[in-house]
Amino acid sequence: MLLGVALSTGTNPTLDQQWPLVAAMRAEVVRVPVSADFGIPPQICADLARLRVGTVILQVDNTTARRGMAQAAQEDLFDRGWLAAATAAGLHILCEMGNEPSNPDYGLRANDPAAQCADILTAAPLVRGRALVAASLPTTLDYAQHMAGVLTGVDALALHLYGGQHLGDSAGGEQAAVLAWALSNSTLPLYLTEIGIADGSVPIATRAATMLSDLARLDQGRVKLACVFTISEDEAWHRPNADYWLDMPACQVFGARTYQSSSATSVVSSDTNPASFESAPAPTVQTVNGVQVRVTGTTPPPTHPLVPQAPADPFAPIAAFLDTATSRYLIQTGHSLSFGFKAYWEQFGGLAIFGLPISEEFQENGMTVQYFERAVFEYHTGAWPERYNVELRLLGTAEAKRMGYVK
């Protein structure tokens, strides 16, 4: 599961004040509201790349000026330049359409889920192909049950999971029930684009450790990422029972995290209450900033759940996906790099030497190969371990023979 932070403002604190906390957190993903009302400029994408953030969630809102989602997507993603800036920075992009649509304070369609679905389905084609598209789910179950119509038009579902003492407890209202509904009624990936624990009697760093423990017990096969809300000094978030802002000790706790493997016991399934975290096995812990942090001794498996299988035509572009340490998507050509080929490409020349990938990995003459603009990688088991068992095809020799220069 990728972990990051959901920004809420560009002014209080300033973005320059927020970046040290993002770095301390080792954020892999950052969620950004792209409406001009939030004061965050598209230029931050370059900052995110420098902070080694791999994925940006661009949250498109249809509440500003009560505009429709397609208009919001056009104005913010294209006219304001968010898609262009994120692409230029080399970030993987997820567009979240909406924000708690059942909430009358946020949702233009607070009483009309059918219209909300239609709004999202109108906007999604503008973005798909350039980014993944996620539909924001409501915070109430009755509204969620009327959103099945959106499932075939998006790549993922986004939802929020708050609580008082634990993520998804009764203080979070029906959010845990909405998560269970999404697990039962869809096979789409789920993104927790806002999470938080609001118990102001507990230090924020302690709540950070609790959130890590709770996240580790979620269904790792379905829940792909979580963004903690928020780095902010806005007084509105300092009132009792709404203490969601992060400080440096909390970010350092998140930065010390480890992950359970996907084979670990999951208590969140289609027929299990997501708030029932108590039944999970006890973790090994270490102390960071005076609080205990889960340490499992395992790491995520060396695959990424969103990496699609190679298509029948390996030269056909594939759908975009979120990157990990073992796989990444190159939006310029619509192809991916994984495992040894990715490691070799990054260590021994990258774009300047090999160019971009123009195919996926595939079998050719009994060998795993991948084509690039300036090279062909071949995988030879045990041939050259220090170079990830990758060898380059002798293209110069082949071309000279083809031209008749040599025999």
Secondary structure as GFF3:
##gff-version 3
##sequence-region A 1 407
A	DSSP	beta_strand	2	6	.	.	.	ID=ss1
A	DSSP	alpha_helix	15	25	.	.	.	ID=ss2
A	DSSP	beta_strand	29	33	.	.	.	ID=ss3
A	DSSP	three_ten_helix	36	38	.	.	.	ID=ss4
A	DSSP	alpha_helix	44	50	.	.	.	ID=ss5
A	DSSP	beta_strand	55	60	.	.	.	ID=ss6
A	DSSP	three_ten_helix	64	66	.	.	.	ID=ss7
A	DSSP	alpha_helix	69	72	.	.	.	ID=ss8
A	DSSP	pi_helix	73	79	.	.	.	ID=ss9
A	DSSP	alpha_helix	82	88	.	.	.	ID=ss10
A	DSSP	beta_strand	92	97	.	.	.	ID=ss11
A	DSSP	alpha_helix	113	127	.	.	.	ID=ss12
A	DSSP	beta_strand	132	136	.	.	.	ID=ss13
A	DSSP	alpha_helix	141	144	.	.	.	ID=ss14
A	DSSP	three_ten_helix	148	153	.	.	.	ID=ss15
A	DSSP	beta_strand	156	163	.	.	.	ID=ss16
A	DSSP	three_ten_helix	170	172	.	.	.	ID=ss17
A	DSSP	alpha_helix	175	185	.	.	.	ID=ss18
A	DSSP	beta_strand	190	197	.	.	.	ID=ss19
A	DSSP	alpha_helix	204	216	.	.	.	ID=ss20
A	DSSP	beta_strand	223	229	.	.	.	ID=ss21
A	DSSP	three_ten_helix	235	237	.	.	.	ID=ss22
A	DSSP	alpha_helix	248	255	.	.	.	ID=ss23
A	DSSP	three_ten_helix	277	279	.	.	.	ID=ss24
A	DSSP	beta_strand	284	288	.	.	.	ID=ss25
A	DSSP	beta_strand	291	295	.	.	.	ID=ss26
A	DSSP	beta_strand	327	330	.	.	.	ID=ss27
A	DSSP	beta_strand	335	338	.	.	.	ID=ss28
A	DSSP	alpha_helix	339	347	.	.	.	ID=ss29
A	DSSP	alpha_helix	350	354	.	.	.	ID=ss30
A	DSSP	beta_strand	362	364	.	.	.	ID=ss31
A	DSSP	beta_strand	367	371	.	.	.	ID=ss32
A	DSSP	beta_strand	376	379	.	.	.	ID=ss33
A	DSSP	three_ten_helix	385	387	.	.	.	ID=ss34
A	DSSP	beta_strand	390	392	.	.	.	ID=ss35
A	DSSP	alpha_helix	395	403	.	.	.	ID=ss36
###
